[in-house]
Amino acid sequence: MQYTVFLAFALASAAFGQSSSQTKMGWSGTLSSLDGGLGGTVTVTNATALTITNYALADASAPALYWWGSKSASIGDGSGFRISNEHVAQAATTNTHIIVLDAGKTPADFVTVGLWCEKFSANFGQASLTAPSGAGSSPTSSANTPQTTATTTAGGMSSSASGRISVGVWGVAVGIPALLFAYFSI
């Protein structure tokens, strides 16, 4: 008799979850001030937002200011791309600013973030994002990914499989209810 256990939790976690190393949650960097009095510390809040603390921007009069990201060390070297569709048109009025990543990019897509004038190709300042102390230094670091081993024994036969499962907040939210509905077939 062979029993197959389909553990929906593992599939839901693998399909929907992202570990903090994949979303770069907590990664941060200090904005350089190249123009407009830009300043602050950029921190990855989650897969869809960045938060700037101690935010400063004295002059936002450039005609096409947008938040950009890049896989390289500079947003202005030709490899940069828009990460937010919000046109920055006002100087800072608070010391905290949220950048909503609504241009089809996530923090996994860039290592540098900055304020870019698209009309004049001017870099107002940028920050290189780095992992917090004690975290993995790479978005695909296996050091932060738990290992799991599953063994099935049926009629004297054993099989073993090893794999990686990333369990993010979304994976837990989907996985716990799915765990309750594990599928058993005979």
C-alpha positions in Angstrom: 0.0 0.0 0.0 1.5 3.3 -1.0 0.6 6.5 0.8 1.4 9.8 -0.9 1.3 12.8 1.3 0.9 16.1 -0.6 1.8 18.8 1.9 0.2 21.9 0.5 2.1 24.1 3.0 5.4 23.3 1.2 4.0 24.1 -2.2 2.3 27.3 -1.1 5.4 28.5 0.7 7.6 27.7 -2.3 5.2 29.3 -4.8 4.1 32.4 -2.9 6.6 33.0 -0.1 9.7 35.1 -0.3 12.4 35.0 2.3 13.6 38.3 3.6 16.9 37.7 1.7 14.9 37.6 -1.6 12.9 40.8 -0.9 16.0 42.5 0.6 13.8 43.5 3.5 15.9 45.6 5.9 18.6 46.5 3.4 19.5 50.1 3.5 21.8 52.9 2.3 22.5 56.6 2.7 21.6 58.9 -0.1 24.4 61.0 -1.5 23.5 64.6 -2.1 24.5 65.5 -5.7 21.8 68.1 -6.4 18.7 69.6 -4.8 19.8 69.1 -1.3 18.8 65.4 -1.3 19.5 63.3 1.8 18.3 60.6 4.0 18.5 56.8 4.6 16.7 54.5 2.2 15.5 51.2 3.7 13.7 48.3 2.0 10.3 48.1 3.8 8.9 45.2 1.8 8.7 44.0 -1.8 6.6 47.0 -2.9 8.0 49.9 -0.8 11.1 51.7 0.3 11.2 54.1 3.3 13.4 57.2 3.5 14.1 58.4 7.0 15.7 61.8 7.7 14.4 62.7 4.2 15.6 66.0 2.8 15.0 67.5 -0.6 15.3 71.3 -0.8 14.7 71.7 -4.5 12.4 69.6 -6.6 12.1 72.0 -9.5 13.6 69.7 -12.1 10.9 68.9 -14.6 10.9 65.1 -14.5 12.2 63.7 -11.2 11.5 60.0 -10.5 13.0 57.4 -8.2 15.2 55.0 -10.2 17.1 51.8 -9.4 20.1 50.1 -11.0 21.8 46.7 -10.8 25.1 48.6 -10.9 26.7 51.1 -8.6 25.2 54.1 -10.4 21.7 54.9 -11.7 23.3 57.2 -14.3 25.5 54.7 -16.1 22.9 53.7 -18.6 21.7 50.7 -16.7 19.2 52.6 -14.5 15.4 52.3 -14.7 12.3 53.8 -13.1 11.1 52.0 -9.9 8.3 54.4 -9.0 5.8 56.2 -11.3 5.3 59.0 -8.7 6.6 62.3 -10.2 8.6 64.0 -7.4 7.5 67.7 -7.8 7.8 69.1 -4.3 10.6 69.7 -1.8 10.5 67.6 1.4 7.8 68.6 3.9 8.3 65.7 6.3 11.4 63.8 7.4 9.9 60.4 6.2 9.0 59.5 2.7 7.6 56.3 1.3 8.6 55.2 -2.3 5.9 52.9 -3.7 7.5 50.5 -6.2 4.7 50.6 -8.8 6.8 50.5 -12.0 7.1 46.7 -12.2 10.3 46.4 -10.2 11.0 45.0 -6.7 14.1 45.4 -4.5 15.4 42.1 -5.9 15.9 44.0 -9.2 18.3 46.7 -8.0 21.2 47.4 -5.6 21.3 51.2 -6.1 18.4 53.6 -5.7 18.3 57.3 -6.5 16.5 60.4 -7.6 16.9 60.9 -11.4 15.7 63.8 -13.7 14.7 62.0 -16.8 14.5 65.2 -18.9 18.1 66.3 -18.2 19.7 63.0 -17.3 20.7 64.4 -13.9 21.4 62.4 -10.8 20.2 64.2 -7.7 21.7 61.5 -5.4 21.7 57.8 -4.8 22.2 55.1 -2.2 23.8 51.7 -2.5 21.7 49.2 -0.6 23.5 46.8 1.7 22.2 43.9 3.9 21.9 44.6 7.6 24.7 43.3 9.9 24.4 39.6 10.3 22.2 39.0 7.3 23.3 37.4 4.0 25.1 39.7 1.6 23.3 38.4 -1.5 19.6 38.4 -2.4 20.0 34.7 -3.3 22.1 33.7 -0.3 21.4 30.2 0.8 22.6 30.9 4.3 19.1 32.4 5.1 17.1 29.6 3.4 16.1 26.7 5.6 16.7 23.2 4.5 14.1 20.5 4.7 14.2 16.7 4.1 11.1 14.6 3.6 11.0 10.8 3.9 8.2 8.6 2.8 8.0 4.9 3.7 5.4 2.7 2.2 5.4 -1.1 2.0 9.1 -1.3 3.0 10.1 1.2 0.3 11.8 4.5 1.3 12.4 7.6 -0.7 14.0 10.8 0.4 14.0 14.3 -1.1 15.8 17.4 -0.1 15.0 20.9 -1.1 14.8 24.5 -0.1 11.7 26.1 1.2 11.4 29.9 1.6 8.7 30.8 4.1 7.8 34.5 3.9 4.8 36.2 5.5 2.7 35.5 2.4 3.8 31.8 2.5 2.7 31.4 6.1 -0.6 33.1 5.5 -1.4 30.8 2.6 0.5 27.8 4.0 -1.2 27.4 7.4 -4.7 27.1 6.0 -3.4 24.8 3.2 -1.7 22.6 5.8 -5.1 21.9 7.3 -6.2 20.5 3.9 -3.2 18.2 3.3 -4.1 15.7 0.6 -3.8 11.9 1.3 -4.3 9.3 -1.5 -4.2 5.5 -1.1 
